[in-house]
Amino acid sequence: MWRWKSDVEELIKKSIPGIREGTLILNQSSYVYKPTFILEEEGKKFIIEVKPRKIGLRDIALIKGIVSGLNIQPIFIAFKESDERTRELANKSGVRIISGSPDTVVRKLREIVEK
């Protein structure tokens, strides 16, 4: 799984122009969030978090709270497919979840970014 994470991160860096590692300061109290990647594309901002495990309900609730009210599209990339409840909450919350092989993940990520 750890090899998968590093492979995905390297492939994303090579395949998606403009992607960068970075830090976001999200509110007046200077709350700092450090996603794996940040991408700003044609006025849209994406925060991308690569996890070497499947995404759970807690992950969705946490990211929803972090970006609430901001014009940011959160995307989780995970090694394993999430369960049905997590996918439903993600869809309702506007959070995208991508899983699969490194090539599949990058292809799906590019489709999301290019929409």
JOMO-V666446 format. One record per residue. BURIAL is 1 if it has 9 or more other C-alpha atoms within 8 Angstrom, else 0. Layout:
BURIAL, BURIAL
//
This chain:
0, 0, 0, 1, 1, 0, 1, 1, 1, 0, 1, 1, 1, 0, 0, 0, 0, 0, 1, 0, 0, 1, 0, 0, 0, 1, 0, 0, 0, 0, 0, 0, 0, 0, 1, 1, 1, 1, 1, 1, 0, 0, 0, 1, 1, 1, 1, 1, 1, 1, 1, 1, 0, 1, 1, 1, 1, 0, 0, 1, 0, 0, 1, 1, 0, 0, 1, 0, 0, 0, 0, 1, 1, 1, 1, 1, 1, 1, 1, 1, 1, 1, 0, 0, 0, 1, 1, 0, 1, 1, 1, 0, 0, 0, 1, 1, 1, 1, 1, 1, 0, 1, 1, 1, 1, 1, 0, 1, 1, 1, 0, 0, 0, 0, 0
//
